[in-house]
Amino acid sequence: MIIIAIILDIFIILFSLKYAWWYPNLNKNKTRIMMYHMVSDQLDGKKKSGLRVSPEMFEKHLKYFSDNGWKFIKMSELKDYANVPKVVAITFDDGYLDNYTHAMPLLKKYNACATLYLVIDRHNNDWSVKKNPKHNSGVLAEEKKLSDSNIQEMLDSGLFELGGHTITHPYLPNTSLKDKEFEMLECKKILEETFNTKVESFAYPFGIYNKEDVDIIRNSSYDSAVTTREGTSDLKSKYELKRIKASGKDNFFAFKLRVQKGFRGFI
């Protein structure tokens, strides 16, 4: 009996650390900016990827927000909903084809909307190796990306708006100031001219940036920028906005904890 009690205690401790269910909930007046990449099933025979949220799980996420009275907004609307309870902004990074084939129909079904942070040079580009040369599997380069016609249809639907995410998705710590400025600012110009749309928000590649990068965005015509840091932010930090990770490694319980608390747990 003592051994069983010890095992049970260990399980409870580990469960509590993994999911932090006891941690205080975030203020509901803080907008949840959700970070997604792909809406697709995991690849057979490959290690499970946090970047891939299945279509079934993505629909559960949207249904949760819809059923619980959350308001869906685009990032360009963020300033209009400061301190308004239960507001959520869905964001997608990079520009994967499944954002069109899988995500868009579900957004329409739940009367939702999203901001797509689009890489210009996205086709056959395995930018993960720029951060870590060991990430040379080629999987990312082979992943189907959005065509310009896909993107135009997404914009025309009213369900999506575009955000800047650089031209080539560089690793900013290894990029010169001149190249940073070109990558971060020129992508906005290209997107606006290509799709005849306004681009107001930016996402730092890999979520890795420094003060120099923030200053580039602050001194530009971008109105906001998002990071990969977990949690919520207010407009005082609008060039370093935190997001809530939607991970393909999470179950639905973990997703709800992230929405309520800003993160899943400590392990």
Buried (B, 14 or more C-beta within 10 A) or exposed (E): EEEEEEEEEEEEEEEBEBBBBEBEEBEEBBBBBBBBBBBBBBEEEEEEBEBBBBBEBBBBBBEBBBEEEBBBBBBBBBEEBEEEEBBBBBBBBBBBBBBBBBBBEBBEEBEBBBBBBBBBBBEEBBBBBBBEEEBEEEEBBEBEBBBEEBBBBBBEEEBBBBBBBBBBBBBBEEBEEEBBBBBBBBBBEBBBEBBEBEBBBBBBBBBEBEEEBBEBBEEBEBBBBBBBBBBBBBBEBBBBBBBBBBBBBBEEEBBBBBBBBBBBBEE
